[in-house]
Amino acid sequence: MKIAVLISGGVDSAVVVHKLKEEGHDLTLFYIRIGMDNGEGDCSAEEDIEMCTSIAHKYGLPFNVVSLHEEYWENVMEYALRTVKQGLTPNPDMMCNKMIKFGYFEQRWGKEFDLTATGHYATTDFVDGKKYLATAVDPVKDQTDFLAQISYEQLSHLIFPIGSLPKSEVRRIAVDSKMPNAYRKDSQGICFLGKINYNDFIRRHLGERKGNIIELETGKKIGEHKGFWFHTIGQRKGLGLSGGPWYVVKKNVEDNTIYVSNGYDTEKQYGKQLHIDEMHFISGNPWEGITDPVDIMFKNRHTPEFFKAKFVPLGGSEYLIESEKKVQGIAPGQFAVIYDATGHLCYGSGVITGRKIK
């Protein structure tokens, strides 16, 4: 089978190459290049490309570096900056997967192959002949939440060869097969931003503007910040306040004020209801025509923990999630990712609005 493999220079995608090569597939490797937001090259990308070249050479495979620089900055980062300016919390990783890795890449290069493989920790499953996104064996590494905005067409063309392996096994394979990057650390950061500091990126584009930090319960000013866009709902670190912990519980975009609440377990940072809109079902709505609440699992941030909940249709693309347990840091603009009642199938995701329904 002819397979395009997206590789990053990291150990996960290298093991994907190893596994697929062992299975006898015809592979072509691709590295998607994104420069810095000022148009300059990214030195970490040079390291990555060198590593990818070594892996291609080790297995005797063709390797291409393709650029989607303009598409990335015009789409993914424009979305991130627009969302942050509105006082919301974006998820650039989800948009990057949807628009860049499985959007522009597929349209220009991936479509020439039978399948596209990536090093994401996810699996797929078939129910009644339809392909579904499903969780990885390793719950700590599971990345279905970053894939929950892709389309069915995109999913149909994807495979995730390491989703059925725990991370420890992936590392073992890399060591045993003498991968040049077997001991390389996992990359952190936002999708292709890599080593760019997120706050530095926001500062460069949105600048700084002093505002007040107000204690929600008393209305008392207890500090200052450099712009609401540097802070997210549920944030605990980086506020520069003594006598903590302090949590960001609310933001006022109009007057550039952030509100905080004190304590490790302050009720203000928790909620049981999440109103979501723009619900996107990857493989179609499994509850089409059902108006009663259904049992689901969901996540509202990248974490191994699932929450049990009732999923209540409100009409159109609007739904209400009623969680069994209190959820920390419900951030408008973020995505709630919806799973079946066992936490196996990932059905899709919707945008948290922050609106109160009841």
N, C-alpha and C positions, 0 to 999 in steps of 0.2 A: 504494500500500500504506500502511496506517495503522501508523505506527511511533512508539513511545515512545522518546525519547532521554534518557538519563541524562547530565546535564551538571554540571560541577564548577566552572566559571569558568576552567578551564585551557585551554590551546591545543589539546590533543588532542581533547577533546569538542566544542570549537568547530568544528574542521575536520570532524568527523563530521557536524555539522549542515549545514555547507556542501556536503559531498559528497552527502548524501542529498537535500538540497533541489534540487541540480543534477540529480539523477536523477529528480526529479518526485514524490517521495513526500509523503504527508500526515503532517506531523510535529507532535508535541506534546512540549514540553521539560519535564523534571522535575529539580528539585534536591532531594536528600534532606538534610534538616536534622537535625543531631545537636548538641545543646548540650553544654556542659562537664559533667563528672561531678558538679559541685556544683549542677547545675540552672540555672546562669546561661547567658546567651547567649555565643556565641563571636564576637569581633570580626572574625576572619578570615572567618567565614561571611557577615557583612554585605558585605564586599568581594566575595566570590565571587558572592553573590546579585545585587549591583549589576552585575557583569560579565555574568552570565547574562541579566539583564534587557536589557542592551545588545544581546546577541547575538540574543535573541528579537525585539527591536524591529527590528534590522537586517534580519532575514529575514521579519518579519511573522508570527511564530508564537506560538501560545498557550504560556504558561509557568506552571508550578505549583511552589510550594515545598511539599513534603510532609514531615511530621515522623515520624521513627522513633526518637526519642530514647530512650524507655523500652525499646523492643525491643533497641536497640543495647547499652545498659548492662546490661540483664538477661541478654543472651545473649553477645555478643562479649566485652565486658570482664570479665564474670563468668568466662568461660572462661579469659581471659588471666590473671587474678589467681589463679584456682584452680590453673592449670598452673604458674605461677611459684612459688606457695607450696609445691608438691610438689618444687621443685628442678629442674623441667623447663623447656624453652624453647618458648614458645607461638608460633603464627603467626596473630596477629589478622587480618591481611589476608585470609587464606584463609577464615576463619570469617565475616568481614564480607561477602565476596562470596557465600558459600553461604547465609547466614542473612538478611542485610539487603538488599543490592542485588538479589539474584535469589531471595530468599526472601519476606520480608514485602512488599517493593515489588511483586513479581510477583503475589502473592496479592491485593493490594488495588487496584493500578492497572495494572500491566503486562498482566494477563490480558485487558484490554479492547481490546488492540491486536494486530495481526497479528504484530508482532515488537518486541523491545526492543533498542536499539542502545546501545553504550557506547564509550568511547575507549580501551579496553584494547588493548594491542599483542598480538594473537593472531589466528588465522584458524580456519576450520573446513574440513573435507574430508569427502567421502563415500566410504565403502568398502562395497561390496556393499549399497548403499542405506541405510546407517546413517551418521548424522552423528557426526564425531569432532572433538574439540578439536585444533588443530594450531598449530605455532609461527609466530611473526611473521617477516616478511622481515628485520627489523632484530634481530639476535641480542642486541645490547646492551640493547635496550628490551623484548625479549620478556617477557610477563607470564603465560605459561601456568602457571607454577609457583604463581601466586596464584589460579588458577582451577581447580586440580586436585582440589578437593573438591566441585565443583558436580554436580548430578544430570543425568541424560540429559534429563529433562523440562525442566530449566532451560536446558540447552544448546540444545535443540530450538527454543527461543523467542528465542535470542540471535543478534545479528550484531555483528561487529567491523570496521567499515568502514575503519579505518586500519591494520589488521594487515598489509596488503599493501604498505605504504609505509615507507620509511626515515624516521626522525625528521626528518632534514634536509629531506625533501620536505614533511612535515607543516608545518614552520615556513615553508617557501617559500609554500605554499598560503595560510597564515594572513596572511603579509605581502602577497601579491599580491591577496588578497580584502579587504585593509584591516580585518582583525579588530581589535577594540579591545584584545584581549589578545595580539596577535601576538608581542610581545617579553616576555610575562610568564614568569617563571622557573617551571620544573616544581616541583610541590609535593613535599615530602619528608615522611616521617613515616608513622605507621601509619594507613592507611585514613582514617577521618574525624577521627582525633585531630589531624591537621594540625599546627598550631603548638604543640601541647602537647608539652612535653619528657617523653619516656618515663620517665626516672628520677624526675622530679618527680611524675608520675602514680603510679608504684609507691610512692614515699615517702609520698604522701598516704594511700594505702590500706593499706600494710603497715608503714609506719614505718621506723625504723632500729634495728639491734641489732648491736653490735660483735661481731666474730668474728676468728679467727686466719687468716692466710694462711701456709700451710705449703709449704715446698719438698718436692715429692713424693719426690725421690731421697734426701734426707738426713733428712727428718722435722723439719727445723729451722724454727722460726717466723721469718719474715722481714718480717712486717708485719701490719696489721690492715685489716679492711674494715667496712662499715656494714650488712651483711646479705647473705647468699648470693643473695637474690632480685635483687640488682642486677647479678649476673654470670652469664655464659653460657659454656658449654664452647667453647674455641677463642678466647675473647676475649683481645686483646692490649693494647688501650688502656684507660686509666682505672683502672689498678690502683695507681698511685702508688708503684711500686717502682723503685729505681735499679738500674743494672747490667743492664738488660734487653737484648733483649726477654724478657718473661715471658708465658707462656700459661696460661690456666685449663685444667687437664686433668681436674679431678674436683671434685665438691662433696659434702659430707656434710651433709645436711639436719638430721639429729638434733642434731649439736653445732655447727651454723652455721660450719663450716670450709670454706675453699676451698683446693685444692691447685694449685700452679703448677709449671711446669717452664721452665728457662731455655734460650734459644738460638733462632736464626731457624729452625732445621730440626730441632727436637727430635722424636725418634721418638714421644714420648708423645702428641703432638697429632694423630697420623695413625693411620688404620686402613684396612683393606681390606674389612672385613665390616660390614654394617649389617643387623641383624635388625629387620624391620618387622611390625607387626600392624595390625589394622583396615584392611586394604587396601581401598581404594574404587576400583572401575573405573567411569569415567563412562559409557562406552557398552557396558558388558558386558566380561567377561573374554575377551580375544582368544585365550587359550590354554586355554580350558575343556577339562577332561579330560586335559590334558597334564601329566605328572608329571616330565618331564625338564627340566633347566635350559634357559632360552631366552636369546638375546642381546637386551640392551636398552641404552638410554642412560638415565642418571638425573642428577638434581640433588639436593643436600641443603641448598642455600641459594640465595638469589636472586643468580645470577651468569650471565654468558653461557656459561660453560664447562659442557659435558656430560662425564660420565664413562661409559666403556664398561664393561659388567658382564654377568655371568650372573645371571639371576633364577631363584631356586630355590624351588619350591613346598614348603612344610612342612606343609600341611594347613590347611583352614579359611581364615581370613583372614591367616595367617602366611606370610611369605616371607623368604628370605635373599638379600641383594644381595652378590655377590662382585665387587668392583671390580677392574678391571685395574690401575689406579693407586691409590696411597695417597690417601686422602681426609682433608682437614684439618677438625678441629672437628666431629666427629660428636656432635650434641647430642640426647640423649633428649628426646622431646616434640615435636621438630621433625618436619616431613614430608619423606619422600623422595618425589620426583616421578618417575614412571615414564614413559619414552618408548619408541617403537619403536627398532629397531637403527640407524635413520638419524637419529634426533632430530627427526623431523617430526611424528608423531602423539603427542599427550599422552594416555596411557591412564588416568591417575589418580594416586593417591598413598596412602601408608600412613604410620603413625606410627612413628618410630624409637624403639625401646625401650631400646637400650643393652645388651641382653642378649647374652652371648657364647654362640654355638651350638657352635662346634668348638674 
